[in-house]
Amino acid sequence: MNTSKDKKLLAQELFIHGAHTRKSISEMVGVTEKTLRKWIEDGGWEKMKNLQGVTRSQLLQDSYAQLKAINEKIRSIGGVPTKELYDAKSIIGKEIERLSDHSIAVYIECFSEFTSWLLRHHPKETKLLGGLMLEFLEAKQAGAN
């Protein structure tokens, strides 16, 4: 691990996907806890870590299940929704539409799967591509296209 960028990439991977303390990550990577804390704050790693636990596909499945339950309830009362059921159906429909858009969670989910595959099949390329993926995610999070 020669460069600061390599250390940052490894630290991010350990922080987001691992069950390590900040202290142990800083020791493994060879940086101070202060540096690690700065990377976490500047890169929005906490948000990425939280998104890791709740994937877009899980949220979509839940939303579709809720929509199905609402539709079944509407059928059970004669096919005409009450105001509450209509409002709930509308809200869930908007949620499904929002989740179908390309949010940062979609990219993180895809890059995580790709990185795992890359580590198994092309470990030498992982360093370069991992750094590029990190740059891309940081740009997306900052609102750049």
C-alpha positions in Angstrom: 0.0 0.0 0.0 2.0 2.8 -1.3 -0.2 5.9 -1.8 -2.6 7.8 0.3 -5.3 6.9 -2.2 -4.6 3.2 -1.8 -4.9 3.6 2.0 -8.1 5.6 1.6 -9.7 3.0 -0.6 -8.8 0.2 1.8 -10.0 2.2 4.8 -13.3 2.9 3.0 -13.8 -0.8 2.1 -13.1 -1.8 5.7 -15.3 0.9 7.2 -18.3 0.3 4.9 -18.2 -3.5 4.7 -16.3 -4.6 7.7 -17.1 -4.9 11.4 -14.0 -3.0 12.5 -13.6 -0.2 14.9 -12.1 3.1 13.7 -9.1 2.5 15.8 -8.4 -0.9 14.3 -9.0 0.4 10.7 -6.5 3.2 11.2 -3.9 0.7 12.6 -4.5 -1.7 9.7 -4.2 1.0 7.1 -1.4 2.9 8.7 -3.0 6.3 9.2 -4.0 8.3 12.3 -7.5 8.1 13.7 -7.8 11.8 12.9 -7.0 11.2 9.2 -9.6 8.3 9.1 -12.2 10.5 10.8 -11.6 13.2 8.1 -11.9 10.7 5.3 -15.2 9.4 6.8 -16.7 12.8 7.2 -15.5 14.3 3.9 -16.5 11.2 1.9 -19.8 10.6 3.5 -18.8 7.1 4.4 -21.4 6.9 7.3 -24.1 7.4 4.7 -22.7 4.8 2.4 -22.4 2.3 5.3 -26.0 2.9 6.3 -27.1 2.5 2.6 -25.2 -0.8 2.5 -27.5 -2.4 5.1 -30.7 -1.3 3.3 -30.4 -2.1 -0.4 -32.6 -0.5 -3.0 -33.9 -3.9 -4.1 -35.0 -4.7 -0.5 -36.8 -1.4 -0.3 -38.5 -2.0 -3.7 -39.6 -5.5 -2.6 -41.1 -4.1 0.6 -42.9 -1.3 -1.3 -44.4 -3.8 -3.8 -45.5 -6.0 -1.0 -47.2 -3.1 0.7 -48.8 -2.1 -2.6 -50.1 -5.6 -3.1 -51.6 -5.6 0.4 -53.4 -2.3 -0.3 -54.8 -3.6 -3.6 -56.0 -6.8 -1.8 -57.7 -4.6 0.8 -59.3 -2.5 -1.9 -60.7 -5.7 -3.6 -62.0 -6.9 -0.3 -64.1 -3.8 0.2 -65.7 -3.9 -3.3 -62.9 -2.5 -5.5 -63.4 1.2 -4.5 -60.6 2.6 -2.3 -61.2 4.7 0.7 -59.4 8.0 0.9 -56.8 6.5 3.2 -56.2 3.6 0.9 -56.0 5.8 -2.1 -53.5 8.1 -0.4 -51.4 5.2 0.8 -51.4 3.7 -2.7 -50.3 7.0 -4.1 -47.5 7.4 -1.6 -46.2 3.9 -2.2 -46.3 4.4 -5.9 -44.2 7.5 -5.6 -41.8 5.6 -3.4 -41.4 2.9 -6.0 -40.8 5.5 -8.7 -38.2 7.2 -6.6 -36.4 3.9 -5.7 -36.4 3.0 -9.4 -34.3 6.1 -10.2 -30.5 5.9 -10.1 -29.6 6.9 -6.6 -26.2 6.6 -4.9 -27.4 3.3 -3.3 -27.7 1.7 -6.8 -24.1 2.6 -7.6 -22.8 1.4 -4.3 -24.7 -1.9 -4.6 -23.4 -2.5 -8.1 -19.8 -1.5 -7.3 -19.8 -3.7 -4.2 -20.8 -6.8 -6.3 -18.3 -5.8 -9.0 -15.5 -5.3 -6.5 -16.0 -8.7 -5.0 -15.9 -10.3 -8.4 -12.9 -8.2 -9.4 -11.0 -9.3 -6.3 -11.5 -13.0 -7.2 -10.8 -12.8 -10.9 -8.5 -9.7 -11.5 -6.9 -8.7 -8.1 -4.3 -6.5 -9.8 -6.8 -4.3 -11.5 -8.8 -3.9 -8.2 -6.6 -1.1 -7.0 -7.0 1.1 -10.1 -10.7 0.4 -10.7 -11.4 0.7 -7.0 -9.9 4.2 -6.9 -11.9 5.2 -10.0 -15.1 3.8 -8.4 -14.4 5.8 -5.3 -13.9 9.0 -7.3 -17.2 8.3 -9.2 -19.1 7.8 -5.9 -17.7 10.9 -4.4 -18.6 12.9 -7.5 -22.1 11.5 -7.5 -22.5 12.3 -3.8 -21.4 15.8 -4.4 -24.0 16.2 -7.2 -21.6 16.1 -10.2 -22.5 14.2 -13.3 
